[in-house]
Amino acid sequence: MAYQSVWYFTNLPEEIVEILDKDTLKFFDENMMSSQVGGNRIWKKKRDSKNAWIPTTHWIGGFVWHYIMRANRENFLYDLTHIDGESIQYTKYEEGQFYDWHQDGGLEEYYRPEVVSSKNENKEESIRNFLNENTECVRKLSFVLQLSDPDDYEGGNLELIDESGKRYIAPRKRGTMILFDSRTKHRVNKVTKGCRRSLVGWTVGPRWR
């Protein structure tokens, strides 16, 4: 099968997904907070959601890692080492909330504005130099596990655009595991009714050569 930048699993065991969903609800109750972009500054023009963090030492970490490795073996063949930050984001989008177009693993994810480039460098050169000097691992493979039933919400589609310009709308089926190259542009449309819940994470590896 030819390489694809977006990969799905739609047949995760329903019983396990149900247990996973119930087991992770406590993270909302205990640790949920508004999404933050740019340190402690909430940037609601770009993103509006609520998040909690689940350590990969929780059994869920091993569960999603199985599917990450399977997708990588069957399609991506990337050099992967671990889940970024050793944690998985539990995300909740309620009515009116969204996440605009972005990339998880583009160069600008690692660039810091306070880095001053030389007069002879353009922005891209400056970013690449910063990346080479300051990062050993980069995000390579992103994943989303759908926890809400499609009938629980309206809007809230996960949309992706690959490097060829092809647009994907990810399946809404509960229990679907979506994996994609972290450089892929994607967004979550505004939820117009109900609530969309998901697990999100980023798998890292040695920087691209």
N, C-alpha and C positions, 0 to 999 in steps of 0.2 A: 504493500500500500504506500502511495506517495505521502511525503511529509505534509502535515496539515498544521496550521498555526493555532487552531482551536480543536479541542478533543473533548468528547462527552462520555460519561458513563450514566446510563439511565436505569440501570437494573440493580442498584444497591438494595440489599435486603430490607424490606419495609419494616420488619420487626426491629431491626437494629437502628434504623433511622428514627423510629418512634421512641426507642429508649434513649438515643442520643439527644433527641429534641427535649424530652422531659428532664434529662440529666443536666442540660446546659441552661435551662430556664433560670436556675439559681444565679447564674452569672449576670443576668439582667437585673435581678432583684438586688444583688449585693454590690455590683461593680459598674453598672451602666452609667455612662456619662455622654455628654454631647461630643460629636466629632470635633477634632481639633486639627487645624492645618497651620503650619508655620509656628511650631512650638506651642505656646499656650494660647495663641490667638485663634478664636473661632472664625472661620472664613466661610460664612453661609452662602456667599454668592457662588462658591465653587462646590461646596458640599454641605449637606445638612442631614445628619443621621445620629443615631445613638450607638455607642460601641462598648464592648467589654472584652477583656483579654483572657484567654484560656491557655494555661501553660501546656506545652507539648508533653509534659510528664503525665498529664491526664490521659486516660485510655483513648480519648478521641484522637490524640496525636498519632498514636500507632495505627488507628483505623484509617485516617486520611493519608498517612504516609504510604500505606499499602497501595492505594489508588494512584498516588503521585508516582511511585516507582513503576507501577504497571503501565501508566500512560507514557512515562519516559522511555520505558523499554519498547513499547509498541509503536511509538511515534517520534518523540522529540530527540532522544539519544543525547541529552545534555549531561555535562559534568556537574552533578548536584551533590551537595553535602548535608544540608539541613534546612529546616524551616526558619525563615528570618526571625530573629529575636526569640527563638524557641517559644513562640506563642502564636495562637490562632485568634483572629478577630471575630467576635460574635457581633453581628451588625443588625440593627433594627431600623427599617424605614417606615415611618408612619405617614399619614396623609400630608401631602405637601412637601415631603422630604425627597432628596435626590442626591446624585453625585454626577457632576458634569464630566465632559470628556477629559481623559487623563491617561497616562501610562504609568505602570508600576515600576518599570525598570529602564526607563530612558536615561540618557546621560544627565539630564537636569534633576533627576531624583537624587543624585549624589553631589551635585554642585551646590556650593553655598554662596550667597550673594556677597558676603564679606570678602571672598577671595578676589583679589585685585589682579587682573591680567596686565601683562606688559603692553605697551603701546603698539608693539608689533604683532600682537595676537588678536584674532577675532574671537567672538564669544565661544564658538564651537571649539577652537583650539584651547582656549582657557579651560573650558569644561573638561576636555580630554586630558589635559595636563593635570588638573586637580584629581580626576579619577585615577590616573595612573600612579600618582604620588600618594594618595590617601586611602584607596580601597583595594582590598585583596579579594573580597567577595562581592558579587552583584546579584540582584534579583534576576532569575532566569525563567522561572515557571510560576505562574499565578494560578490559584484555584479558588473556586466558589462552590459551596455545597448548599443547595436549596433546601430550606427547612419548612417554609410555608407551603400550604396547599395552594394551587393556582386560584382557587375560588375564594381565598382569604383576602385577596387584594386586587385592585385594578391599577393599571399603569405599572410602574416599577420594573419594566423589562431591562434585562442586562443586554446591552448592544455592544458589538465589537466590530472593529474595522481592521483587517489584516494589511500587511505591507503592499498587497496587490490592489487594495481598495475594496475588496469584497467585504460586504457587511453581513454580520450574523446577528440573529436574535436568539439568545440562549433559551433552551427549553425551560418551561416554568414548572415542570413536574416535580413534585416533592421528592427529595432524595436524589436528584440529578447532581452529579459531580462534573463541573466544567473546569477544564484546564487549558491554559493558553500561554503563549510566549509573553513574558512580562513587558515586552516592548510594544505590545499590541494596544492600540487606542481603544478605550471602552468607556462606557458610562452606565449609570442606572437612571432610567427615566423617572420623572416625578411620580410618586404614588398618589393617585387621585382618590382612592378609597381603601380602607382596611390597613393591613400591616404586612410587610414583607420582611422575613427573617432569614439570615444566611450565615454560614461560616466562611471566612475569607482568610487566605494566607498567601505567602510568597516563599518559594523555595530558592535558595541561593547556591552559588557555586563560584569557583575561581573566575575572575574577570575574563571577559572575552579576549581571545588572542587574534 
